């Protein structure tokens, strides 16, 4: 189906269907997203990008907009630094940052669509949410379910840049980034912990060492990525 309706109309339809869900949770919202991914599979990338922007800016359906892009191959392949900077505007919570980095930025970096320098610039940002985005973007490089084959060099470069950052959202992301690297090169992770022992937050050292020794972030607790 090649859409003829304005993107604003489609965005309102998506919002209306989400608001009308008897149980408004993520799995049910994703059912709505999948429906529109099917309906819009023949849409032009410019249309999908415009729809995602309306969903982000006017309806606060950020991750749904991101998933519409991710699941429309032609649109995702057109993502570059300019598009990602624009789509990342307004990230201001762990949920918005992680959806941006996990759904779009990290996979685009993995595919070579954005440069290492772009991620470095995020890591240097005065905004802690963009620093978190840089770290969470490394997850795609190492998560096998996203075809990440393990990238010690690029992951540890970003981790080094933020090893001494004591912001809570950044330290949690640093722990996550290092733990995702453990299955690929535990020795490199141990060396990193030893090298930055005096700079790393206690949380990072505890959680990553737990992962190295037990395979879990917090042994005895329910598993969590954060």
Secondary structure, 3 states (H helix, E strand, C coil): CCCCCCHHHHHHHHHHHHHCCCCCCHHHHHHHHHHHHHHCCCCCHHHHHHHHHHHHHHHCCHHHHHHHHHCCHHHHCCCCHHHHHHHCCCCCCHHHHHHHHHHHHHHHHHCCCCCHHHHHHHHCCCCHHHHHHHHHHCHHHHCHHHCCCCCHHHHHHHHHHCCCCCCHHHHHHHHHHHHHHHCCCHHHHHHHHHHCCCCCCHHHHHHHHHHHHHCCCCCCCCCCCC
